[in-house]
Amino acid sequence: MNRKTIFAGLIILAACEEFQPKAPQAYELLDGPVSGLSEAENLQFLRGDVAFNDEVFTSANGLGPLFVATSCGSCHPGDGKGHPFTTLTRFGQTDENGNQYLNVGGPQLQHRAIPGFTPEVIPQNATLSRFTPPANTGLGFIDAVSDAEILAWADPDDNDGDGISGVPNWISLKQYVKERPNSVTQNGRYIGRFGKKAATYDLLQQTATAYNQDIGITSSFEPVDTHSGLVFDPEVSNQTINDVVFYLKALKAPEPRPESNSIEGKQLFTTIGCSKCHRPEMKTGNSSIAAIANKAFYPYSDFLLHDMGSSLDDGYTEGSAKTYEWRTPPLWGVGLSKKSQGGQYFLLHDGRARSIEEAILLHGGEGIQSRSNYEALTNEEKTKLIRFLESL
């Protein structure tokens, strides 16, 4: 090969590279493992990644017969928030007495079915609510927080008089769930921390239940077929369940993005009272994953329930939560939500808010004062605050 040929090849290569898309920065992505995993942990993370994002179920490998989705990743694209198309419907519970519709498909509507079967419909007079799938990132940090850390911000009787009275959702444990060390209990119930109502205890429960309720897949943890009510042999192995649990635990926390005016926006966030529920910093306790143990992290949530007012009262609840109470959603990564939601926001528990501002303006109950404070800001101040939130 002569020099001219080599030189021409280099020119072509350089031209091709110029038109190739640049690799995204880490802060532009929600997926990816937390740094510091061991070689064995990285291998398990990859197995869980494949099971979560690549495995698609059909009637040939256990799908249904009734279901919501055909894979885990279809509801959490790029480990981000879901879309109205993937929003779940829960029905059948109005108070702490439990769900009255478990014998007719509750608590989750399975609105799709394989050929030969009929999808579920909401029973007449049943109360319901719609839950948009949340982002998955940073879940291992949330899982590793101690009960004491969460309770440190609880104020059931509003003893400080600030109008904020966060409370835990006290839930009963599934038989297969192991309680955390130093768990705090109340009348035999434990503190939930996952889900829109904080009604899920840990990521094993979340994963096994999602396979069962979302895809119609039985496991040794959740062996009851949601259609027939019969106990079936496992359609997904314990190894796969555990790999997915590890994958969810080991996903990195969202990384803040370099946005202008974020310092002023952060100050406004505190000044108008948002940080009273959206707690900026927490600390993990012990964890089986060394890279997560005893670390400060920044979820912008207290993982407690708060009265959000009549506008967000769906008449449906889970655990000890009231119908108008919702777990404070973590704000980290909210600025990347549009990437997994088709280019626009679908915020709050059911995706009804189409912008961050609309989500703020729908706050009632304990959030009413912060909403009023936001409304009193100048347009420039509102812009700075929104930019700050989008940079988390």
Secondary structure, DSSP 8 states (H G I E B T S, - for coil): --HHHHHHHHHHHHHHHHHS-----GGG-S-SB-TT--HHHHHHHHHHHHHHHT----GGGT--SEES-SSSTTTSGGG----GGG-EEEES--STT--TTGGGTTTB---EE-TTS------TT--EEEE-----TTHHHHHTS-HHHHHTT--TT-TT-SS---B-EEE---TT----TT--EETTEEEE-BSTTS-B-SHHHHHHHHHHHHH----SSS-B-TTT--B---SS-HHHHHHHHHHHHHB--------TTHHHHHHHHHHTTGGGTS-S-EE----SSTTTTT-EE--S----EEE--GGG--S---TT--TTEEE----TTGGGHHHHTTTS--BSTTS-BSSHHHHHHT--GGGHHHHHHHHTS-HHHHHHHHHHHHH-
